[in-house]
Amino acid sequence: MVLSGLAVVAYKHFEGNISTADFLDGPRPPEEIKGPINVLVMGSDTREGANGKGIGGDTPGLSDTTILLHLSADRKFAYGVSLPRDAMVQRPACPRKNGNGTDPGGLTQFNAAYSIGGPACTVKTVEQLTGIRINHFVVVDFVGFRSMVNAINGVTVCVPSAVNDTVGHIQLPAGTYKVSGEQALDYVRVRHDLGAPTGDIGRMKRQQTFISAMIKKVVSAGTLTNPVRLLKFLNAATNSLTTDPGFANLKQLASLGSSLKNIGLDNVKFITVPWQPWPEDPNARVEWAPTSSGLWKLIRRDKQLTPEFENGAVTPGSDSGATAGASPSGTPTTTPSGSASGSPSGSATGTQSPSSTPTQTQAQKDAAAHAAGLCT
């Protein structure tokens, strides 16, 4: 009886931690197939970091990470698609989150949607660009994220070379080691010293490997069978979340976690949307490649990833975890002359047809992984 009562108290406490926000009114894409779940996961840097300048030197108030998570209707596979914050997109009109009227939208950087209209505007932007119906959204406060990492006693990462990011005030030693707290946050946020001028692409790959390793550790027996560790993690997680009202209860969130576990971690993959340098500013901005339309069609029709999109995917079931190195899945696109587009250097342009995806050598994969700040 006492344990049952404590469980009820804990349940109510955790649910009370979760903040909520609504979807925007207006027309939305239809669901082409009933059963799959599409969740838009956003990492928010709206709270200032320890240095008072935003985490990693970024401007507070922007969505630093966006992943579109697709769970199949039969719950046999799932994949997450990272969307570059620096991608130039056509954003729809959205009510300003400060209540001061409506912003007309237009061509802008993707993460401006969050800055202007919050998670609801980001959802509307993704739905308009992809035609995919978003069933739920989750915003994770990155300052709370470090508490989640602490609750599971850290995550092991591999940094190929020492980092001295003078813009973000981040220093990381080279090597394989466990990170927690501020150092874990630094690892997933650094973008000014590792990788190429379009450093957000490499950062997304590190985030994918880190999240994969984190998922693996959370569903492991070491966490699920350790009541103290599990309670700490749940408290940290719920304190970090803002969701749509339909997702703001532990039963729904637990169902999502259970689905991922039942799917099997080997059948959960993380990729990056196909991209290419933005012609107007190729060294600092990107845009979604035309081939991304094929990826959105797979999601709308609840299909598994095909090889051209699966190349370089990160899988939580991999033994390598956050030390894995593979080419960013959005990178290799082939021009008629055979040059690469969307590579971390951002030096060439072009698009690819699904049938023209090149087979990368191990040396090319290792080079791309190193550029993304991953060990091989």
Secondary structure by P-SEA (a helix, b strand, c coil): caaaaaaaaaaaaaaaaccccccccccccccccccbbbbbbbbbccccccccccccccccccccccccccccccccbbbbbbbbccccccccccccccccccccccccccccccccccaaaaaaaaaaaccccccbbbbbcccaaaaaaaaacbbbbbbcbbbbcccccccccccbbbbcaaaaaaaaccccccccccaaaaaaaaaaaaaaaaaaaaacccccccaaaaaaaaaaaaaabbbccccccaaaaaaaaaaaaaaccccbbbbbcccccccccccccccccccaaaaaaaaaaccccccccccccccccccccccccccccccccccccccccccccccccccccccccccccaaaaaaaaaaacccc
